[in-house]
Amino acid sequence: MSGDVGGESSPPSSIETRRLACLLYIVISTKLVTSAPGRRPLVNGSVQPGRRPRANSLRTFFNDGSQPMAASTSPTHPRQSPAQSTDNGSSVSVELSPADLAFHGLIVARHVVSAHALRSPSATGRFWPNLPVVDDYLSPPGCTPSSSLPAAAKLPLGLIYADASRQSRMHQPSTRLNIGIAGAGPAGLATSIALAKLGHRVEVFEKHPTLEPLGAGLLIQPQGLRALGELGVRREFEDVSVPIARLLGTTHRGWRVVDINYEGSPARAVSRAALARVLHTAAQAAGVRFSLGREVESLTVVEGRARAATKTASSDFDLFAIADGATSSLRESTGIAGPSKTYRWGALWGQFWVSAWAHPSLLLQRFRGTSEMMGLLPTEVAGEAVRLSFFWSIRGDRYADWKESDLEAWKRHVLSLWPAAAPVVTQIRRHDDLAFAKYRHTWPRTMGSGPLCVVGDAAHAMSPQLGLGTTLAMEDALALAYAVQQRGVAGAAREYSSKRLRRSQSFQTLSRLLTPCFQAQGQGLWRDVTFATGLRIPGVPWLMKRSLAAPARSHPVGAPMRVSTRPPAEPSGPAPLA
């Protein structure tokens, strides 16, 4: 076994922690009970021969674990603690039975089991000096700390103090915070909804004077749909989106190289504009304020708060989320990430209605080598008509040449790869019917520090090979809201980053590794053979689906956000939405 480089000892294992908890419980309960010899359990303040201790203590322990036992007002017993004076001059005697004393030991053991201080000796050292003792923390009403428990029970709370304070904070109502967000894309809008539903005052800054979302169709994976459900907009989202039952990619040879079957848990596709409308409506209903035409030009930390400066003014916030997309400069100026890198390859894209389409629930792709890739994604259905999002892979340095090329010759070349795409390709009459999208890669150093955090593509820009960008943004929004709810403003950014950073980086790494398999100069025979063979190996198709469609949740299962009962803040009025 090698020691830690930093000199800190390794945290004890879960088995060691449980052993310590059990030992502590035995020692405490034994000392407490033996410190009052000859006593029998008390029920409702009186001695009950032959009766077992009350189950109340255990029920209270399992329900909360931090509620002190009620004081007894029974007649004086020889073993009772000294009488205490009340405001009206009467005496109130307090007595703790062995069951109640053991209950205090159980509380100590319970906190030791979950104490975060055990995981970090340095944290324990910070909390150790001048700490209260156990009876100070768990004194019944009407008792002074020194009289509530025998002297043998006065043990320091050094091991449990950090966790006890954390749990008490989680059970208290959160303070209403002022939170700012830069960017009104999917990530910014989802984050504003999640935080506003907790009762916080949220303001979204958008550099454009109107919300005019641009971009091709988006694929939302099943876990993204769950996130939208937790945001409270899934029904509205399903009304404007299309279920995708299968993602199928084939080569010009007819080989299957990508095949993800969403049977039982379909993904859904949507246009960026439709998703923006759904999220924007929900954000306004939650009381989010929109400042359109106001770009945040700089972010600084002043006395523990985030100061956002626009051209005309500056505002201070308890927490500020950077959500201004893959081209964000704020993430770099704040030191959260280094400069983003632009991929050599991008894509031409456009959206077209076709009167009839044979595959309204399939995302279809065609490949010719690694240099030619084409895709058609259904994003909207109206009767038998289907709106398809078209994309064609192209190198960025060749886009200008394409703009000057013979469009009809290019269309014939496209149809040679995929003749069935004629209903879409024939609608392309000018070069300007297609836009060019660049792909960027940003490697975040952290996703939160102090009062600053970053969500969505601003945090983890990557190539679209995995189809996870918007899904991750929805999960980011929930994870940040959960961190604020759990930790408060002081520890929210750090908690959020600890939950999201490694996971986001793992998807970025996978996306970067896959990019040369689909966007590179070459014949791609190695890719075709490898991927086609892999799909025939038992377990590989499941693993492919599992890696995209069912990653780990963004916050603990069974821990939904607590929706605030406060009335929403008054919105600034409807923002124009194109």
Number of C-alpha atoms within 10 A of each C-alpha: 3 4 9 9 7 6 7 11 13 12 14 13 11 11 10 12 19 17 14 16 21 19 12 17 22 16 13 22 21 15 17 25 20 12 16 15 9 8 16 19 19 22 17 12 19 17 15 13 10 8 11 12 17 15 11 12 21 18 11 15 18 12 10 12 18 19 15 18 18 15 19 21 15 17 12 17 15 8 12 17 17 17 16 15 13 10 6 6 8 10 14 19 21 25 28 25 23 21 23 25 23 22 22 29 23 24 22 25 24 20 21 25 21 17 21 20 21 22 16 15 15 12 15 20 12 11 16 16 11 9 13 16 17 21 23 20 14 18 21 22 14 16 22 13 18 13 18 24 24 17 13 11 20 17 15 17 24 20 21 25 24 20 18 20 10 16 17 10 15 14 11 9 11 18 13 16 19 15 22 26 29 28 25 29 27 29 32 30 29 29 32 32 28 26 28 28 27 24 22 24 23 28 22 24 24 23 18 15 14 15 20 16 19 11 16 22 26 24 27 25 26 19 23 26 23 16 25 24 14 16 22 16 18 16 12 17 22 17 11 18 22 25 22 25 19 17 18 17 20 18 23 13 12 10 16 20 21 21 19 20 20 18 10 7 16 19 24 24 27 24 25 20 20 18 22 23 21 20 27 26 18 20 26 23 16 25 24 28 23 22 19 18 14 20 20 23 15 16 21 16 15 11 7 15 19 22 23 22 17 17 10 7 9 13 12 19 22 18 24 27 28 30 30 29 23 22 18 20 19 20 32 15 15 17 13 21 21 15 17 21 15 17 17 15 24 23 21 21 21 20 22 18 19 15 11 13 17 9 13 21 22 19 23 18 21 24 26 19 22 22 19 22 21 22 20 24 29 31 30 23 17 9 8 11 14 23 25 25 25 23 24 19 22 23 19 19 11 11 16 9 10 14 13 9 12 11 15 13 9 12 15 15 12 18 14 12 18 18 12 12 17 13 15 18 17 12 13 16 12 10 14 10 13 18 14 17 17 16 18 20 23 24 21 24 15 21 30 27 19 18 24 28 25 33 30 28 25 30 32 27 24 31 24 17 16 18 17 22 26 20 25 26 27 29 27 29 29 26 27 30 26 25 22 23 22 19 20 21 21 15 16 26 26 21 21 28 24 15 18 22 18 14 16 22 19 11 19 23 14 15 19 18 11 15 18 16 19 20 25 18 14 15 13 21 13 13 16 23 13 12 18 18 14 16 18 11 9 9 10 14 16 13 12 16 16 13 13 17 24 13 15 12 15 21 20 10 8 6 8 11 20 13 12 16 9 11 10 18 17 13 18 13 11 11 17 10 14 10
